[in-house]
């Protein structure tokens, strides 16, 4: 659904399209809330709800990313993407804790109604939004498939852009899944309770939040390809000592550093990709760029299966080592990433 959302985002008013997606998701949340409230909900309802919501978020993402570039001048793009990442990290820290409180306060059904209300609040926020930096060049209307092929061909032909896109897959395959098996790591390696797991996730989020504040303040440093390479390499290296650590405070420090470096990489990479993409193709390029989100669940499944077969530390160690090998291979093949530095915007 992501590539389809990217195609539509390049053919219509992006603001209105995003409002339509958010409104549809609000209706879906209200419907599911009613099922929960009258006690008719079944497991397959929840799975279907998650699937359709996933489709909505997949179409949502490229439109939102493209709109960032349409609302700020190019010289402020890095700062804007950093602030967008800050919102995501703040929600990662606050969301789980707030969710538990809200379930107690309003019940499960009430939370889905609240979710619908927040979707509609976003629609209200978008209504007055201005997009002065949208390319107004008329788009030649072709079939959706041909439009998608055009976006894929553009990325494929631009070796630097293609390299940046493949580079974004590495943390989704080898670093983010580490966070998803932290419950096992907490129990079997640190021999700690669930509260320590919560603190570990919070440390990861706090590290990311600090990174976004730094990048938002010093946006000029984001335009170097070397910065992203250093950040993702160091984050992958830190996975190795984390996998072998059974000391809680060391795990806290390493996860904070990994969270910090991951956001530095993601903001840097996202900014470079958007700066190298023409606006008339930005929706399609960003939909392909965010394909990495689909890889994380698959990689988490594989890492979880490995953890059951061997041990959590060994599986995490293997993930870190494979990540380093992948980075080295990519840089050897696509040398242009190392030298990429956008100075004049």
N, C-alpha and C positions, 0 to 999 in steps of 0.2 A: 504493500500500500504506500510505502514511502516514495518510491519513484513516481507513482501515479500522482501523489500529492505535489511532487516537484514539477511535473508536467503542467498540472492545473495552475500552480502558483506562478508559472511563467506566462500564462495565457489570460489570466483574469486579474481583477483588482485583488491584491493580496490581503488587504484589510478585510474586505467583505468575505473572502473565502475563509479566513481565520475565524471570523465571527460566525459563519455558518457551521464550521466544524465544532466550535465551542458550544453553540446552541444545541446541536445534535447530541453532543456528549452530556449536556445538562438534562435533556429529555430522557436519555438512557439511564442516567443516575436516578432520576425521579422514579422511573418505572421499576428499577431494581429495588429502590427504597420501599416501594409499595409491596413488592413481593416479600421482602424481609419483614415488613410491619405486620402483614396478615399471615405470616408463617407458612407461606406457600413455596419458599425458596428451596431449591434442590441443588445438589452439587453441579449438575450440568448447567443450571442457570448461572451459577458463579463462573463456570468455565467459559460459557458463551459471553457473559458480561465482560470478562477479562479480555477475551479475544476481540470483541468489537471495540472496546476501549483502546486496546493495543493498536488496532487499525486507525482509530482516531488520532492517537498520539503520534503514530508513524507519519500520518499526513500533516499533522500539526507542526512537527519539528522543522522541516525544510522551509515552511512558510514563515515561521517565527524567525528563523535565522536569516532568511532573505530580507525580512522587514527591518532587522537591525541595520543592515547596510542602507536601507531606504530612508531611515530617519535621522542619520548622523552623517556629517561630511567624512570623506575617506580618511583624513588625518586623525579623526577621533574614533575610527572603527575598532582599533585594538582596545581602547578604554571601554567602549560600549560592550564588547564581547566579554571583557573581564567582569563588568558589572552584572551581565547576564549570568555568568558562571557563579558570581557571588550569591545571587538569589538562589541558584540550585543548591549550593553548598549550605546556605543557611537553612533551607528546607530540609536537607539531609540531617542536620543537627537537631532542629526544632521539631520536625514532623513526627518522628516516631514517639517522642515523649508526649507531644501535644495530642497525638492520635489516641493514646491510651486514656488521657484525661477526658477527652471529648466523648469517647465511647461510654465511659462511666457517667458522664453528665447528660448525654442526649440519647444514649443507646445506639445500637448498630444502625438501625434504620435512619435515625436522626443524622448520623454522620454522612450517609449517602445523600440526604437532602442538603446537608451543608456543602457537600462536594458540588452538587448541582448549582447551589447558590454562588459558589466561588467561580464556577465556569461562567455564569451570567455576569458576575462582577468584572471578569476579564473582558467580556463583550462590551460592557459599559465603558471600560477603560479604552478600548480600541476605537470606539465611535469618534472621539475628537482627535484621534491620532492623525498627524500630517506625515506625508511621505514625499518630501521635496526632492529626494535624491533617487527617485525611481526613474529608470530610463524610459522615456516616452516614445522611443522609436517603435513604429508599428510592427507587430509580430505577424509574420506570414503564417496563417492558420493551416496546419497540416494535421494528419491523423495523430492520435496520442502516441501510437507506437513509433511513428517516424520522429516525433518530437523527442521521445525518450532515447531513440538511437542517436539523435543529434547530440544530446547531452553526453551519452556514453562515448561517442566518437571524439568529442571535444576533450574530455578527460584523458582518453587513451592517447590522443595525439600530442598532448602537452606532457612531456615526460616528468617535468618538475611537479606539476599538479597531480599526476598519477602517483608519483613517489610519496607526496605528502598524504595522499588518501590511503595508500597501503600502510604507511607509517602509523596512521591513526588506528589501524586494526590491531597493532601489537599490544597496546595496553588492554584492549578489550579481550584479547585472547589469553594474556599471560599475567596481567596485574589485577584488573578488576575482579576476576574470579576468586582471587585470594581473599578479598573482603567477604565474598559470599560463603566461604567455608570457615570463617572466623568462629562460628559457634562450636564447630568440632575442635578447632585449634584451642579455643578457650577451655573446653572441657578436658581434652586428652593430653594437651601439652602444658598449659598453664595450671591445670587442675583448679580452675576457678569457677565461680558461679556466674549466672546470667548478667548480673550487674557489671562485672568486668567486661563481658562482651559488649555491653552498651557503651562503656567507657572507651573501648578500643575503636568502635565505629565513630564515636564522638571525636576522638583524636584525629582520625582520618579526615573527618569533616572540618575540624578546626584548622588543620594544616592547609586544606584547600581554601578555606575562608581567608586565611592570612595571605595566601598567594594571590587571590583575586584583589585584595586591597592594595598589595604592592604593584600588581600589574595595572590596575586602574589609575594609580598615581604616576607610574612611569611607563606610559603606553608606548614610547618610542622604542624601547628595548624589544618589543614583541615582534618587530619586523625582521628579525634575523632567523634564518633556518637553523643556524648552529645552536641557538638557544634551545629550540625544541629537541634537538638531537641530544644535547647534554642533559636536559631534564629527563627525557624518557630513559636514557641509558642509566643515569643515577638511580631513578625510581626502580628500574629492573634489578640493578645491583643490590639495592636495599632489601629486596624480597629474599635474597639468599641468607643474610644474617637473621632476618625475621623468622625464616623457616626453622632455624636451628636454635632460636632463643626460647628459654623456658623461664625467663625473668620478666615479670609483668611490666616493670617500668621501662625496660629496654624495648619491649613490644610497643608500648605507648609512644616512645620517642621515634621508633622506626616507622610506625604507621602515620604519625604526624608528618614526618619527612616525605613519605611516599605520597600522602594526600597533597602536600605542598607542591611537590614536583609534578604530580599528575595534572594539576590545574595549570601550572606553568606551561606544560606541554600542550594541553588541550586548547588553551586560549591562544597560544602562539600558533599552533597548527591551524586552528579555525580561522584566525585572522589572515594568515598567509593564503589559505585556500580562497577566502572571500575576496581578497585583494587581487588574486589572479583570475577571478571569474567575472566575465561580463554580466551585467545586470540581467540581460534578456535570457541568460542561461543559468542564473544563480540558483533558482529554485531546484532545477534538475541536478546541478552539481552538488548542492547541499543535501539533496535526498540520497545521492550515492555516497556522499561523505558520511552520512549518519547510518549507513548500513552496518557500521561496527556495533551499533546497539543490538543488532540481531545476533551477533557472534557471541556476546557475553553469556547468554543463557546456555548456549551449546558448550562453550568452553567450561562454564561452571559445572555442567553435568559431567563432562569428561574428568575434570579435576576432582569432583566428588566421588566418582567411580574409582579413580586412582587411589583416593584416600581410603576407601574401603578395602582395596586390594593390598596396598602397602601401608604407609602411615601418612598422617597429615604433614609432618615436616619434610618427608621425602618427596611427596607430591608437590609441595610448595617449592622445594629446592629445584625440582625438575622444571617447574613452570618458569622460575627465574632464569635458569640456564638456557632453556629453549628461547625465551624472550631475547636474551643477549645475542644468541646465535642469529636470530631473525633480524635484529637491528643491524648486525655486522653484514649479513648478506644483502640486505636492502641498500645499505650505504655503498657497498661495493658495486652494486648494479646501477643505482641511480645517484651518481656523484653530484648531480646538480643541486640536491637538497643542501649539501654542506655549504655551498657557496651562495645560497640564496639569501639575499639581503635587500629588502625593499626600502630604499632611502628616500627617493622622490615619489610622492604619492599624488 
